[in-house]
Amino acid sequence: MKSLPEEDENDTFESSSHNNATTTAAAASPLLPFGDVNVLVLTDDHSWIAGHERHSTTDTADYGDVLELHQRLSQQLPNLLLVMNGDFMDGTGLSTIPPKFLTPLLEEMPFDVINVGNHELYLAETIDWLVGHFIPHWKGHYLSSNTVYLPTGQPLGHRYTLLTVPHKPSHTTSNILTFGFLYNFEGHAE
């Protein structure tokens, strides 16, 4: 495992969080160990794309912060994957039914893979919107390994996908078979 190289003066950035604090990649968190494959995961943001108002400004991040962190880490870690682990519905006014205002914003994020969350499955209108408008955008990278779309009996998304991760300086790659499982959720729409 390795850590990011020593911080330089270019690692300072303006946070887009509510406090507009200036921070550095090193100050944002302790040294993180990095390996052959690195994964940055978002989960349960419940449409709080601008951060969460109940958290202090030092404990929250918006999608701009996540995007900037991903971009900066990707410059040094070409083997970084960005994963959305589901539950982007139910939280703010952006998660309307159907989520026609939220999903275009999510489509701008460079997610390598998205997993279905239970909050996306509460209402048939939301599911139908995802099937018709959102899932096709991800071209096989929206995963629902054990979740089916009841009207067709087919998987809601893809059951799995194969991600290829480059390794520098060896110029080799790793193939990662990726699944998107949801627990035995019984409160879904019929």
Salt bridges, closest charged atoms under 4 A:
ASP44 OD1 - HIS46 NE2 3.52
GLU68 OE2 - ARG72 NE 3.19
ASP90 OD2 - HIS119 ND1 2.78
